[in-house]
Amino acid sequence: MKNSKFLRIAGMTFAIAIIASSMQPLLASAHEGSNSGKGNKEKTEKVKENKEKKEDKKGDRDHRFNGKCLPWGILHAWGVDKRLENGKGLPAGLFKKFAKCDQPNATTTPDTVAPKISDIKVVKATSTAAISWKTNESTTGSVKYSTNSNLTSGTTVSDGSLVLNHKMDLAGLTPDTKYYYRITVSDAKGNVKESSILDFRTNVLPSVPEQDTVAPNIVYAATANLKATSTRLVWITNEASDSKVWISTSSPVDISGAATVSSSASVYYHDITLDNLATSTQYFYTVSSTDSSGNRGTFTGNFFQTLAQ
């Protein structure tokens, strides 16, 4: 509101000054009208000369006052050309206020304001971290980090590019460790801003499951439904595993070759049927079960006798 009132006062001052200045040429014109033709000729030449000077000054005015400081309406107001050249007709201080920044030797206020840091984020893993942030003006950036909470020692990564969006990658970190860091930025004028000391903890290494090295325990093995040419062999294991059977008419049973009968089903209760056996014959057998980790348990030393026909 103060600026609006100020401009209204300035406009009224301009109007009064312009009206006063416009009255003088009219009075002079009336007085010169009574002179001879020679006077009119001199007047015409003088007007032409003044016009040329005015054009030169207008060009100089437009060069000096390019509209960056003066409002368009004031800059192009009727009769203001000469007043802008010599400063007359303007309220005290207004000419200097509006025209100062357009003068060739005008001084500018030095930038002494430090940048602002915002939107700090950390994306971390077990041995790496990515720290990002934003600044309100283009700046360089650096990050100093350490396991030391006061950062008296540590590692610094930096980027000399003047940017608004920053990102620093940290590598070679120790898993499940707390790190402290501080962000420092600097603008083109050398104004520096530091963040407070912040921290993050790297991720824990994923646990490795304990390797299973224990073979299934065969807690029971026996024949069932014994007949002259067939029988069933059944056994139980303490964990899911497959089923294999080797039989032989002599002992010990050779299990280095392919099993006599097998099943890949992973089960606790194993039930294998043996067919095409000889009647009234003694058979020795070995059963085996292997779990998903490749551990194999065996049960051997048992035998059965087929029935007579």
Residue, then its C-alpha position, 0 to 999 in steps of 0.5 A: m500500500k505504501n508503494s502504491k501511495f508513493l507512485r500516486i504522489a510521484g505521478m501527480t508531481f510529474a503532471i504538475a511539472i509537465i503542465a508547467s513546462s508545456m505553458q512556456p513553449l505556448l507563450a513563447s510561440a505567441h510572442e514570436g508570431s509578431n516577428s518578421g519572416k526572418g524570425n520565423k525562419e530562425k525559429t524553424e531552424k531552431v526547432k529542427e535543431n532542438k528536435e535533432k538534439k531531442e532524438d539524440k538524447k532520447g536514444d541516449r535515454d533509452h540506452r541508459f534507462n532500459g526499463k529495468c528500474l523505471p516503470w514503463g509509464i514513467l519512462h514513456a510519459w510525455g515531456v519526461d525525456k529531458r527531465l530523465e537526462n538532467g534529473k529535473g522535475l522528479p521528486a527528491g530521491l526518485f530519480k536516483k532511486f529509479a535510475k541508479c541501477d541503469q547507470p553504467n557505473a552503478t554498484t550492485t549489492p554483493d551476495t553474502v547470503a549462504p545457500k539453504i540445504s533441504d530434503i536430505k535423504v539417505v538410501k543405505a545398504t550393507s556396505t554402501a549409502a547414497i546421500s541426496w539433498k537440495t539447495n535453493e541455489s546452484t552450489t557445489g557439494s561435499v559430504k564428510y563421513s566417519t564412525n567418529s561422532n565429532l568428525t575430527s577424522g573421516t573421508t570426504v567425497s565432493d562434486g565441484s559442479l554448481v547444481l540444485n540437486h545433489k547426490m553423493d555415493l559412499a562405498g566400502l562401509t562396514p555392515d551394521t555400523k553407525y556412520y556420522y556425516r555432514i554436508t557442506v555446500s558453496d555457491a558461486k560467490g563463495n558463501v558456505k553452508e554446513s548441515s548439522i552432523l547427521d547419522f545413519r546405520t548400514n544394513v545388517l548382513p543377511s543371515v546364512p542358514e545353517q547347512d544341514t549335514v545330518a543324514p536322515n535317521i531310519v528309525y524302523a525297517a521291516t517286511a510286510n505282506l510277505k509272499a512267495t514271489s513278493t514282499r513289501l519293505v517299510w521304514i520310517t525316517n525322522e525327516a523327509s527323504d527319498s526311498k531306495v532298496w538293494i537286495s541280494t541273496s548273499s551278505p553284505v549287500d552291494i549298494s554301489g550300483a543302481a538300487t533294485v527299487s527306488s522312489s524319488a518322493s520325499v516322505y517320512y513313511h517309506d513303502i517299497t514293493l519287491d516283485n519277481l522274487a524266487t520262492s523259498t529264498q533268503y534275501f538280504y536287503t539294505v534301505s537308504s534315504t537321502d534328504s534335500s541337502g544330499n545327506r544319505g542314511t542307510f539301514t542294512g543287515n536285515f533279511f527275509q525268506t520268501l514263502a514256498q509256492 
